[in-house]
Amino acid sequence: MSSASPAFATPTSTTRSCAPGSPCMPPDPRKYLWDAANAAGLARSFAHGQTFTGYQANAMLRAAVEREFEIIGEALNQLSKVAPDVVPGRRGTSGRTRHRR
């Protein structure tokens, strides 16, 4: 079977409103702050009332809390890209904190 003929192509404008591969609207830094705060609240609510021994014994609880920490980390990573001045301790592009000696 051959590819679709130009007669069946969807017409589009010839000019682009933004560069290919980049979002047209810049992300709102508040979204990442909300994601991090929401994940922290969930992790706290999951672990509320648990002892450390109980936490260690419950694989599902550990997985849920760890997932929320992953979400916090990713939200702060993305925030550092769109608003680097908001995330303290982030320097350069490696995503690693550089400690002064």
Backbone torsions as a table, in degrees:
resi	resn	phi	psi	omega
1	MET	NA	136.1	-178.4
2	SER	-88.4	165.4	179.6
3	SER	-70.5	163.2	-178.2
4	ALA	-62.1	142.2	178.4
5	SER	-77.9	157.7	-179.6
6	PRO	-57.0	-24.8	-179.6
7	ALA	-63.8	-25.4	-178.7
8	PHE	-101.9	5.4	-179.6
9	ALA	-72.7	148.2	177.4
10	THR	-78.1	124.0	-179.9
11	PRO	-70.6	136.8	175.6
12	THR	-135.7	165.4	177.5
13	SER	-73.4	159.9	-178.9
14	THR	-86.3	-17.1	179.3
15	THR	-104.4	144.4	179.7
16	ARG	-97.8	146.2	178.9
17	SER	-85.5	-16.9	176.8
18	CYS	-151.4	165.7	-177.3
19	ALA	-67.4	145.3	177.9
20	PRO	-59.8	135.1	177.3
21	GLY	84.8	-4.2	179.0
22	SER	-115.8	145.6	179.7
23	PRO	-68.7	144.9	179.3
24	CYS	-73.4	-35.7	176.8
25	MET	-105.8	130.0	177.7
26	PRO	-67.2	144.5	-179.5
27	PRO	-66.3	145.8	179.4
28	ASP	-83.6	120.3	-179.5
29	PRO	-56.2	-28.1	-180.0
30	ARG	-63.3	-28.1	178.2
31	LYS	-62.0	-44.5	-179.3
32	TYR	-68.1	-36.8	175.8
33	LEU	-64.3	-41.4	178.3
34	TRP	-63.7	-44.6	179.1
35	ASP	-57.5	-45.7	-179.1
36	ALA	-65.7	-45.3	-179.6
37	ALA	-65.6	-40.5	178.9
38	ASN	-64.3	-44.2	179.4
39	ALA	-64.0	-38.6	178.5
40	ALA	-64.7	-41.3	177.6
41	GLY	-63.5	-40.6	177.8
42	LEU	-64.5	-46.1	179.6
43	ALA	-59.2	-42.2	179.2
44	ARG	-63.8	-43.7	-178.9
45	SER	-67.9	-35.0	177.6
46	PHE	-62.3	-41.4	-174.4
47	ALA	-88.5	-8.8	-177.4
48	HIS	-56.6	129.3	177.4
49	GLY	82.5	-2.0	-179.6
50	GLN	-89.7	143.8	169.9
51	THR	-85.5	163.7	178.0
52	PHE	-63.6	-38.3	177.9
53	THR	-63.0	-42.9	177.8
54	GLY	-64.1	-39.6	177.5
55	TYR	-62.0	-45.7	-179.7
56	GLN	-62.7	-33.5	-176.0
57	ALA	-81.9	-14.2	-174.4
58	ASN	-106.7	97.1	-177.0
59	ALA	-61.5	-37.1	-178.8
60	MET	-67.5	-41.1	177.9
61	LEU	-63.3	-46.2	178.4
62	ARG	-59.5	-43.7	-179.3
63	ALA	-63.1	-40.6	-179.5
64	ALA	-65.9	-44.9	179.7
65	VAL	-65.9	-43.8	179.4
66	GLU	-61.8	-37.9	178.4
67	ARG	-62.8	-40.5	178.5
68	GLU	-65.1	-36.2	175.5
69	PHE	-65.7	-35.3	175.9
70	GLU	-63.9	-41.3	178.9
71	ILE	-64.1	-42.2	177.2
72	ILE	-59.7	-47.1	-179.7
73	GLY	-61.3	-43.5	-179.6
74	GLU	-68.4	-39.6	178.3
75	ALA	-62.2	-43.3	179.1
76	LEU	-69.6	-33.1	175.8
77	ASN	-63.2	-47.6	179.1
78	GLN	-65.8	-39.0	177.6
79	LEU	-60.7	-40.1	-179.4
80	SER	-65.0	-22.2	178.0
81	LYS	-80.5	-37.7	-176.8
82	VAL	-92.8	-22.5	179.4
83	ALA	-146.1	71.8	-173.5
84	PRO	-59.7	-24.3	-179.8
85	ASP	-75.9	-11.8	-177.0
86	VAL	-85.3	-31.6	-176.0
87	VAL	-96.1	107.5	-178.2
88	PRO	-68.7	148.8	175.4
89	GLY	82.1	-0.3	179.6
90	ARG	-95.9	124.7	179.6
91	ARG	-132.4	145.0	175.3
92	GLY	68.2	-165.2	-176.6
93	THR	-106.2	-2.1	-176.2
94	SER	-75.4	-17.0	-177.6
95	GLY	79.8	5.0	179.7
96	ARG	-104.0	144.8	175.7
97	THR	-80.5	130.8	177.6
98	ARG	-99.7	121.7	-179.7
99	HIS	-93.4	137.4	177.0
100	ARG	-81.3	143.2	179.2
101	ARG	-106.7	NA	NA
